[in-house]
Amino acid sequence: MGEITSGGASTRVLEGTEHGFATTRVDALLNWAKKYSLFQYPFVTACCGMEYMAMASPRFDMARFGAEVPRFSPRQADLLWVVGTISQRQAPALKRIYEQMADPKWVLAFGTCASCGGFYDNYTTLAGIDKIIPCDIYVPGCPPRPEAVLDGLMLLQDKIARGDRTPAVVKPREDPAQAERLVALQRKERI
Ligand code: SF4
């Protein structure tokens, strides 16, 4: 008998001559299905769109995570990608789209502008989409690297599997303060 653990729930799989059925919990099975069948609505407004396109391209291949299908009707999507700067004038349209999506739904802030307004510290720009809609995942970066966005997607999938709705921020894969090149540069400057 084998065991698969995902999102805190364990599934027992019968192997060898025992194969034929598996046992699990209904909510774990549903969460597993939701995790691998995300239909995205891309709300793309600015330069982060280039990185979004890179992520959907064969090199980074979002399709590997079962989340590549864009739907241009919010009623057919459950993952809202907010990609780029959101102006005060766009904010009502974004809120309307979020409200038109069916539950359960998730939101990912792609880049610094969507997360907190970025360097646009002015009256025309929304200082983060969480001022108008709930956000599940924040991906920092101007623009974020596709790897960071994929980390955000995997983080979201992990949260879906666990039924966890607490917002989370994608951490850098490498702490810039500890990066070898930067440390060497700092040492050189001290000499
Ligand atoms: S985070 Fe940077 S790259 Fe992305 S939309 Fe804002 S200014 Fe453009």
Boltz pocket constraint, residues with backbone or C-beta under 6 A from the ligand:
constraints:
  - pocket:
      binder: B
      contacts: [[A, 46], [A, 47], [A, 48], [A, 49], [A, 83], [A, 84], [A, 85], [A, 110], [A, 111], [A, 112], [A, 113], [A, 114], [A, 118], [A, 141], [A, 142], [A, 143], [A, 144]]
      max_distance: 6.0
